[in-house]
Amino acid sequence: MRYARKVDANQRQIAQALSRSGHHVTDLSAVGGGVPDLLCTRNGQCFLVEIKNQQGRNRFTPSQLEYYDLVKAPVYILRSINDVESLIKGRLSPINGSQKEPHASPAHPR
């Protein structure tokens, strides 16, 4: 039996902050299998977000690590609204080594 995945308490705030900054946000948290919590798109570019709580464990499951290695889109870890601001300003690096950046378009200079 597969159990429903627990949604981090800060996910709603982070998703709302991303939406307010002009991103289309799709909740993927129920997908499972290592797929990150959010898919974000803006200006034809996409990236994935794994939400982690500020307190507590920040471990990754083997399926998450495998997915992060396979996916071509950047995957970012966000824990707070401050992390959203850092992402928008280009101060966060993706955890999967992707060199693509979520805001590298002329319409949104850093």
Phi and psi in degrees as a GROMACS rama.xvg file:
@    title "Ramachandran Plot"
@    xaxis  label "Phi"
@    yaxis  label "Psi"
@TYPE xy
-100.08  128.117  ARG-2
-92.5603  152.321  TYR-3
-64.0387  138.855  ALA-4
-77.0169  138.681  ARG-5
-73.277  131.579  LYS-6
-92.8138  130.637  VAL-7
-63.1701  143.281  ASP-8
-60.0745  -30.1421  ALA-9
-88.996  -0.128742  ASN-10
-62.5899  -43.0468  GLN-11
-61.8381  -45.4363  ARG-12
-61.6144  -43.4314  GLN-13
-66.301  -43.8808  ILE-14
-61.7915  -41.0263  ALA-15
-65.1243  -40.3501  GLN-16
-64.1242  -40.6759  ALA-17
-64.9053  -41.5192  LEU-18
-62.6048  -43.8925  SER-19
-62.7357  -26.2836  ARG-20
-86.8865  7.66364  SER-21
99.7989  7.53129  GLY-22
-90.6799  145.511  HIS-23
-89.0778  124.785  HIS-24
-115.887  126.138  VAL-25
-114.818  127.086  THR-26
-79.6383  117.035  ASP-27
-108.993  8.80503  LEU-28
-61.3524  -22.9431  SER-29
-86.3288  -6.36554  ALA-30
-68.6891  -44.9569  VAL-31
74.9789  -166.23  GLY-32
65.7422  23.4371  GLY-33
90.7165  -5.37016  GLY-34
-68.2689  133.31  VAL-35
-60.8845  169.345  PRO-36
-71.9556  -35.9636  ASP-37
-133.356  143.779  LEU-38
-109.199  125.472  LEU-39
-120.025  135.014  CYS-40
-131.489  149.306  THR-41
-166.321  129.899  ARG-42
53.0288  40.278  ASN-43
78.6495  2.42628  GLY-44
-110.718  148.775  GLN-45
-132.037  155.569  CYS-46
-151.075  163.526  PHE-47
-113.092  150.226  LEU-48
-128.471  129.057  VAL-49
-103.558  122.057  GLU-50
-89.3207  131.28  ILE-51
-127.322  144.877  LYS-52
-71.0409  151.488  ASN-53
-69.0995  -35.2579  GLN-54
-103.633  159.487  GLN-55
91.6834  -163.558  GLY-56
-77.4564  140.188  ARG-57
-122.632  41.1014  ASN-58
-84.3226  157.224  ARG-59
-112.62  142.327  PHE-60
-77.2939  159.01  THR-61
-56.0633  -37.8595  PRO-62
-68.2241  -33.54  SER-63
-65.1538  -47.9398  GLN-64
-60.9007  -39.1845  LEU-65
-65.2004  -44.5243  GLU-66
-62.3071  -44.5972  TYR-67
-59.9467  -35.5719  TYR-68
-71.0688  -31.1372  ASP-69
-86.1273  -34.2081  LEU-70
-71.5341  143.76  VAL-71
-87.2446  -24.2837  LYS-72
-78.2175  149.272  ALA-73
-64.4333  143.946  PRO-74
-119.086  125.389  VAL-75
-115.025  146.309  TYR-76
-99.7239  124.424  ILE-77
-123.565  134.863  LEU-78
-118.078  -15.8056  ARG-79
-158.615  173.049  SER-80
-63.1113  -35.1418  ILE-81
-60.0325  -38.2152  ASN-82
-65.0597  -36.6093  ASP-83
-61.4884  -45.9659  VAL-84
-61.0667  -41.576  GLU-85
-64.132  -39.5258  SER-86
-62.1634  -47.6203  LEU-87
-62.1844  -34.941  ILE-88
-84.1115  1.19688  LYS-89
79.0547  22.9437  GLY-90
-97.555  0.858744  ARG-91
-112.632  144.795  LEU-92
-105.471  145.81  SER-93
-67.5509  149.529  PRO-94
-81.8166  -12.3558  ILE-95
-101.225  13.3088  ASN-96
77.4337  3.73227  GLY-97
-64.9196  138.066  SER-98
-90.0092  -6.51248  GLN-99
-70.076  143.933  LYS-100
-121.759  144.641  GLU-101
-70.518  -12.611  PRO-102
-132.699  33.8181  HIS-103
-88.2621  38.3143  ALA-104
-107.534  151.558  SER-105
-59.2746  -27.2202  PRO-106
-69.9006  -17.1082  ALA-107
-133.592  70.3527  HIS-108
-66.6409  156.481  PRO-109
